[in-house]
């Protein structure tokens, strides 16, 4: 577990290999027929973020890693790809500096040191924002939130389509996680059933030992459509977002002294969000939908 990640993002990284396997397979028929919900817009349409002059910029070096699919990974041909990689390229296109942009992959644990040593200019790799990191680095505005979700066993007798219908039902959750704390805080009427790990939780909801489970939406969205789930389950109600429990979301980390570059990236992210290009990237890498 990487200390620079929130618990939710750490859990997502632990599932990275499984997600990569799933995304390399053909979509099940149910997934093909289900249209994922739109990406929530995190930028106010009335807000106009300034676009600083980057004409003096020599180059913009994005740093990422290769072990966090579908955000950043190596494809079957060994080419660096993923949501973050494509987003970095779109940012460069929007800022009209595509010819000055580079994207380099490093081990995740080396990203912070590389940025501090000016071996790169921006880290786009799922580094969670923390008060400690804010003392040293700047962060862009968030462009994606990782929600919590419920998943239900389709054979369970749940008399409704909203979370209220889970009242009194056994709902699994991994103990000691932010999702366990969030479940208790948001849904006190639900009967929590703690599990030691994610695998035990998913096995229990699949086998009907619990009627539903509450966990990271990224993990659940891929799992329900994977062969491992055997069409047992479906996402249920939600999504649920909470900065208190799940953090500020996906951002880009920069050096504090690079204020113009941070502002320029915020301008690009806002533009990509408003004109639908961010949504297009999201749908390409999250065909099952997070929301």
Order of alpha helices (4+ residues) and beta strands (2+ residues): alpha-alpha-alpha-beta-beta-beta-beta-alpha-beta-alpha-beta-alpha-beta-beta-beta-alpha-beta-alpha-beta-alpha-beta-alpha-beta-alpha-alpha
